[in-house]
Amino acid sequence: MTGMPVSVATAPTPVDPFATPVAAPSHFLHHLNPLTKIAAVVPAMVLLAFTRDLDTPLAFIALSYLLLLAGARLSRGVVALLFLAVPAGVALLTFGFSIWIDDTLVSDTPAVLRIGDWVLYEGALAIGLATALRLCAILALALIGGLTTNGPDLVRAAVQQLHVPYRVGYTALAAYRFVPRFGYELSVIRAAHRVRGAGGRWGGRGPIARLMRGWGYIVPLLASGIRHAERVALSMDARAFGAHPTRTERHLVPWRARDTVFLVALLTASAALFTLTWPWLAA
């Protein structure tokens, strides 16, 4: 609430005890303000949508991967995503986009593949590859913040730095907390069904059995969600949520000098890459 002095005991703490474990100092991306990582990549993501060459998205993919490898805490699954799933996705998108290209636009290029009367031209593959790399570059830039930011910190930063009304921000934060809660409730419901032998003739392992068992989870999961929503609403009401224009913060997400340095550095690097690689500048 406002208008009351803040003592040392009630001052906002720089660490949220319920947040994810603090990353090592070498993982600097995790220690940046969430808004910094968004503001630093959005201009490049917008401009990448208008590029048509191969060099520009490749340069931004390399820059994004370099930042992630140097400053992010990467699990084995994330590493597999970056170095296996993403290249495979680029290959599939390249072929998928290339077969949509009008043959009259690329008929003057060499043929790469012939199946009956259908011909895949080299020019179509080049256009498909450029489009796939463009999407991959945008995704890679988004992963800089996506892999190193949690939802609660993003909401808190929006409330504290962008002055988003806390009624909106913390309502979104409460909704974000519902996701892991639903996952936990679903695991409890599944365990309860297994203990009771529920499922009947749909107790097998096939896809149809999984689908039919899933229908049995809907009603108890919905009831559990309603009970949890009622408890959250009562808790927020007991804390006078929405009764005052502003509220004090228990957990601060400040904008520090390192955020400014990172923002300026990444914007400068993006401008340099566009200057060096955009074909229309040479023309």
N, C-alpha and C positions, 0 to 999 in steps of 0.2 A: 504494500500500500504506500501511498505518498504522504508527504508532510511530516514524517517521523524520522528522528535521527537514527543513523545506522551505527550500531556498536561493532566492535571487533568480532564479537561472537556471531553476529548476524550478517557480517559483510559477505558479499558474493565471493564464492571460492573459485579459483582458476581451474579446478579439476572436478569433473563430475564423477562421483564414486560409482554411478551406475552406467557409465559410458564404457566403450570398448577399451581394452588395455592400451596404455600409452605406447606409441611406437618409439623405436630407438632414435636417438638424435640424428643418426645418419640417414634415416628415412624422413627427409625434410619436408616432403610433400604432405605428410600427415599432420605437420605442425603449422601449416599455413591456414589462414582464414578461408573458409569455403568459398566466400564471394570472390576472393583473389583468384582462385583457380577457374572460376566461371568467367570472370571478366577478362582473364588473360587469353582464353582460347576462343571465346565467342566470335570476335572479329575475324579470326582466321577461318573458323568454320563457315561463316557466312560467305566470305570471299572464295573459299574453295568450291562452293556450289557453282561458281561462274567460270571455273577453269576448264580447259579442254585438253591440256597436255598431260604427259606422263611424269615429267620431272617435278612439277610442283607438289602433287600429292605424295610422291615418293619422298621428297625432302621433308614434308611434315610428318609422314609416318616414321621416318628415321628420327626426327626430333622428339616425337612423342615417346617412342620406344626408349630413347636415350634417357629421357626424364624419368620414365617409369622404372627402368632398371637401376638408375642412380638414386632415386629418392622415394621409392614406394616399397612397402612390405608385400612381397608377392608370394602367394602360395603355389603349390604344384599345379593346382587347377587353373590358376590365372596364367601361369607360364605356359601350360598346354593351350589355353585359349589364345594367347598372344602369338605363339610360334607354330601351332598346329591348326587350330580352328580358323583363325583369321586368314592364313594363306589358302586353306582349303576353300573358305568362303569366297575369297577373291577369284580363285580359279573357276568356281561354279558360277559366280556372277558374270565373269568375263564371257564364258560360253553362253550363258543365258541372255545377256544383253546383245551379244554378237549375232544371234539368230533372229533378233528383232529388227536389225538394221535393213533398210531398203536396199536391195541389191543394186539398184540403178545408181546409188550414191558411191558405191565402192567397186563397181564392175571393172574399173580400169586397173585394179590391183591384182596381184597373183592369187590364184585359187589355192587354198590350203586343204580343203576336204570336199570330196564329191560323193554324194549318195543319190544315185539316179539322176534326176533333173535338178536336184538341189545342190547348190554350191556355196561353200563357206569361204569368203574372201579374206585376204589378209587385212584389208582396210576395216572390215567389220570387226575382226578380232582386236585391232588397235583401238577402235572406238569403244568396244566392250571393256577392254582392259583399262582405258582411261576412266570410264564411268565407275568400274569396280574399285579402282584405286582411290578415286575421289570419295566414294562412300567409306572406304577403309580409313582414309586419312581423317575424315570427320569423326568416325568412331574412335580412332586412336586418340584424338584430341579430347574427346568426351571422357575417355577412360582416365585421363590425368586427374580429373576431379572425382569421377565416379568410383574409382578404386581406392581413393584416399580420403573420402569424406563420408561421414555418417549423417543420416537424416536429422537427428536432433540438433547437431551442431549447425547444419545448414539453416534450420528454422530459427535457431537462436541468433545466428549472424544476421538473418534477414530482419528480425525484430530489432536488434541492437544497432545495426549499421544502416539498413535501409528504412528503418522506422515503419516497418509493416505493423499494423495494429496487432497487439498481442492476442486479442480475441481470435483473430484469424490464424496467427502463427501457432499458438499453443493448441488450438483446435486441430490444426494439421498435425502437430506433434503427437497429440493423443491418438489421432487416427493412425499415424505411423506405428505407434506402439501396439496397435491391434494386430498387426501382421504376425509378429512372433508369438503373440498370445494365441492367435488362431492355430498356428502350427503346433503349439504345445497342447491345446485342447484336442486337436485332431489326433495327436499321438495317444492321449489318454483314452479317447473314445475307441480307437483301434484296439488298444490293449484290453479295454473292457469287453469289447466284442469277442476278442480271441479267448478270454477267460471264460466267457459264457457260452462259447461255441456257436456264436451267432453266425449266420450266413447260409445255413441249410445246405441245399444242393448247390449253392454258388460258393462253396468254400474252397474251390480249387485255385489253381495258379494262373489260369489263362486270362486273356484280356477281357473276355465277357464276364468272368467271375469277378475280376477287379472292378469292372464298371458297375455290376450289380451290388457289390459290397459298398461301393461309393455312394450309391443312392441311400443306403442305410445310415450313412454318416451325416446326411444333410440336416435332418430334424434335430438330433442332439447337438450338432455343431451350431445350428441357428439358435437354439435355446440357450446354449452356453454364451454365444455372442451377445444375446439380448441381456443376459444377467450381467455380463462384464460391462456392457454399455451403461446399464443402470448404476453400477457401482462407480464407474468413472464419472458419470453425471453428478451423482451425490457427492463424490469427493471434491469435484470442481466447485460445486455450489457451496460446500462447507468452507472452502477457502476463498469465498467471495469473488469467484472468477467473474470478471466483467463488471464489477461494481465500481471500479475506479478507472480513470482514463489511462493510467500507466501503472506498472507494477515493478517492484524491485526484482533483481535477477539473482538467483542462487549460483548460476554458472555463467561466467562471462566468456565470450568468444571475441577477444579484442582484435583490432587491426593494428599490426605492429610494423616496424620499419622493414622487417624482412618481407612482409607482404607487398609493400610498395616496391622494394627492390626486385622481387620475383615478377611482379606485374610489368614493370618497365622493361625488364630484361627479356621476358617472353614476347612482349609486343614488339620490341626492337628486333628480336630474332625473326619474328614472323614477317615484319616489314622487309627485312634483308632478304629472306627467302623469296618473297614475292618479287622483289626487285631483280633478283638474280635469275629467276626461272620463268617468269611470265613471258610468253612468246611475243605478245603484242608490244612489249617495250622495245624489243629488238627491231620490230617492224617500224 
